């Protein structure tokens, strides 16, 4: 009986050990915005022939971090892309699953654009107008009321007399998070009552500023920004919200609205003049380095000047590069697998 039990234990140990080396291909999940950059790096990396091309999935920033933080082992992803910084709550969730060594890699900048089809009139919006068009509740005569605005002209007489219809990302998306923080919060602060609320009760202010209307004016389109582009071409009076790279790649069909009088261009995002821009990241599960082959080499490829540098191949995809000094710092910390520190 003892020998039989011992034999089963040995078999189980061998099975676990074989599972630990069962995957020879990097698995990446996360942001739909970082997806095209990550995919391009993965293909370049794979074409060099030393390692298999990594598998990259677009799950959204929140969805990717949920998968990433689920545990250590080949059944879990090695890297997750994010179009916002990881939250403290997500770091804590990772830690509960034994994931305590994470390397953060900041890869560049991206602008969030409000765009429409080229066949429609170009838009020139303020953050206040964007908030008024999309917020679940808006201040009118000193009171918060359910959003009554049906057309852009209702929001402001200078805007087109067309129905407000906006295709955008779901709550799991980093683009949605950043859009809420940078555009909607910025617009909410234009109202004195909400600006005062922000000082007295930041949590209550954020709840109002981030709440998007649910009357089919804002239409969630999943984690596929290309689908939004297709819908804008099909519905020229509609508007879409997505990352600059998708505008850049589809400039023959769609146009970005000015926000605060500033166009969403590579130069304006890079300089910080465009008011809805954010940093892009990916996160590495350091416990998988050495178990899944090629992770350190993939990091080196992504942070090379050839990839994320000023004239790197990712700029052709719409990535706004970091400064030379910041790139050097990111590269050094990434390739040495420096552990994440939350401020």
N, C-alpha and C positions, 0 to 999 in steps of 0.2 A: 504493500500500500504506500509506504514511504517513497519507494523508488518510482512508483507511478506518478505520485504528486510532484516529485522533484523533476521528473521528465516533462510534465505539463508546464512547470514553471520555466524550464529552459526553453521550451517551444515558444511560450509567451514572450520571453525576453528577446529571443531571436526575431519574433514577429515585430515587436516594438522597434528594435534596432533597425530592421529592414525598412520599416515605415519611415524612420527618421531620415533615410537617404533615398526615399522613393521618388523624390522630385528633383529633376535636374534643370528646371526652368523657373526663372523668377516670375512670381505672380504679383501683379500690381493692380490696385483698385483705386476708386476715389473720383475726384472732381472731373466734371465734364469739360471745364475750362482748361485744366492742365492736361486732359486726355490727349489732344492733338500733339502737344509738345512731348509728352511722355512716349507716345506711340512713335514719333519721329526718332527720338533717341533710341528707343528699343529696336527699331528697324536698322538704324545705323550700327548699333552695338552688335546685333545679330549677324549683320552682313560681314562683319570683320572675321567671322568664322571660328572664334575661340569658344563661344558659348551659344546656346540656343537663344533665339529671339524671345524676350520676355512676353508673357501674356498680360495685356493691359485691358482692364474693364472700366467702363464709365458707370459708376454707381452713385455719383454725387459725393460731395465732401463729407457730409454727415453719415451717409451710408457706408462710405469707405472706412471712416474712422471706427464705426461700429464693428465692421468685419475685422479690421486691424486689431482692435482691442479685445477681441473675443478669446484670444489665447495664443500660446506658443506651440509650434508644430507645423508640419508640412500641409496640414489641412487648412491652415490660416494664411492670409497674404503676408508677403515680406515687406511690401512698401505700400503706402497709401498717399495719393495726391490730394491736395487741398487748396481751394481758392480763398482760404482764410486761415488764420493761425489756429492750431489745436486749442481747445478750451481746457480750462483747469479740470472741469468735471470729466472730460474725456481722458486726461492724463490719469486721473484717479481711477477711472474704470479700467484702464490698461493695467494699472498697478495691481488691482484686485485679481486680475487674470495672470499675474506674475510677470507682466511686461514692464520692467522698470528701466531698461536701457533703450532709449529711443534717440535717434539722431534727427534733428530738424535741418532741412536743407531749403533755404530760401532761393528761389530760382529766378525771380524777376518780378515785373509789374504787369498789370493788366488793367484796362479801363472797362467799366460796365457801361454799355451803350443803350440808349433808347433809340430804336431805329424803325424805319418804315420803308416800303417799296420805293424804288426810284421813280415809279410812275405816279407817285403821290407828291403833294407839295411838301418840301422839307419843313421840319419843325424846329422851333427855337423856344426851349422851355426853361423855366426856373425850377429849382428844387421844390419851391412852394407849390407851383402848379402841378408837379408830379405827385406830391403828397395829396393835394386836393383831388386829383383824378383817381387815385388808387386807395387812399386810406378808407378803412371800414367806417370810421366816424371822423367828422370834421367840425371845427368850431364855427358856428353861425350865430350871430347876435349874442355872443358870450356863453353859448351852450354847446355841448358836444351832441351832435345829432347823426343819425345814420346818413351816409353819403348820398346826397340827392342829385349829384351831377350826372347827367346822361351824355352830354356832348362836351367836346373840348371847348367849344364856345361858351358853355355854361361855366366852365372853370375860369375862362378869361375871354373877353370879347375879341381880343386880337388873334385868338386861335381858331382853327377851322371848325365849321359847323358840321362835324362828323361825330358819329357815336364813339364813345370811349370803349375801345376793345384792345386789351393788352395781353399778348402771349408771353408767359414768363416761366421761370423755374419754380419748382416746388420747395417746401420748407427744408427738405433734406439737402438742398443745394447751397454750396458756399457762395454762389453768385447771388442767391436770394438773401442770404445773411448780410453780405456786403452791400447789396442794393438797399436793404432796409436800414442799415447803419449809416451809410454815406448819403443816400438820396432822400429816403423817407424821413429819417431823423433830422436831416438838414432842412427839409421842407417844413417839418413840424415846428422847428425852432423859430421859423419866420412868424409864427403866431405868438404874440406877447403872453397869452394865457398859458400856452403849452411850454413856452420858454421858462416861465416862472415855475410851472409844475416840475420841470426838469431839475431845477435847483432845490425844490422842497421834497420831491419824491421821485427819484430817478427811475425806480422800478415801475411806478405808475405811468410815467412819461413814456418809457420804452414800450410798455404794453400797448399804449395808444398809437405810438409812432410806427410800430412794427406790424400792427393788425391791418391786413389787406382785405378789401371788400370781398364779399362772398356771394355777389348777385350776378355772377357770370360775366362781369366786366373784366376781371382778371382771370385769365384761363391758364391753369397749370398745364405744362406740356411735357412733364417728365424731365429726364436727364439727357435730353437730346436737343442741343442747340441748333443743329442742322434742320430739325423739324420746324423750329420757329421760323427760320429763314424761308423754308418752303411755304409756310402758312402766310407769311407776309407777302410773298409774290402772288399767292392765290387771292389774298384779301388786301388790296392796296390801301384801304382806309384803316387797317389795323396797325398796331404798334407792337414791337417786340423788345424784350429785355434779355441781353446776353453779353458775353465777353467780347472785347475789341477784336480778338483774333478772328472771330466768325464774321465780323463786319469787314475786316481786312481781306479775308479770303473770298467774300461774296460781294465785293464793291461794285461789280457790274450789275447787281440786282437790287441792292439795298443801300440806304444812306443813313448815317447817324445824325441824330438831332443835336443841335447845339444845346449845351446846358450852361445857363448863366452867360450866354453869348460866346462860349468857347467850344470849338469843334473837337470831337473825339479823334484826334490824330496821334500818330506815334510820338511826334515831337511834344505835343501838349500834355500827353500822359506822362512822358519821360520827365518833363520839366516840373510836373505837379500843377500846371495851370488848369488842367481839366479836373473838375471837382468830384468825379465819381471814379476813383481808381483805388486799386488794392494790391497787396503783395500776394504772390503765389508760392506754394511750398510743396515739398513731399517729405514724408516721414519714414524712417527706416527702422525695422525691428532688428536691433543689433544681435539678438539671440539667434537669429537665422543666418547671420554671416558665418561662413565656414561650413554650414550645413547645406544650404542651397547654394550651388556654385554661381559665381559671377556678380554677386551683389556689390562688392567693393569696386569691381571693374565698371559696373553700370553707373555707380555714383561718380566715378572718375570721368566717364564719358559725358554725363549730363553736366558736370561742373567744369568741363574743359572750355577753353576759349573758342574752340571750333564749334561748340554747341551753344552755350549760353553767353558767349562773349559779345562785344559790341557789334561785330560783323559775323557772328556765328550763324549757323544754319537755322537756329530757332527764331531768329529775328525775321526770317523770311516767312515764318508761320504766324507772325504777329506778336511774339514775346517782346516786351519792353525790358531791355537789359538793366541790371544793377550797375552802379558805378564801378570803375576798375578796382578801386580800393575795397569796396564791399564784396566784389566777386572773389578777390584774393582771400578775404577773410572766410567767406562761405566755403570756398574750395578747401582751405586748410582744415576747417572744423569738420566738414563733411567726410573728407578722405581719411581723417584720423578718428572718425566715428565718435566725435565729442557728444557726450550725453546732454540731452535737452535740459535747459534750465528755464523755469517759468518765473517771470518777474513778479 
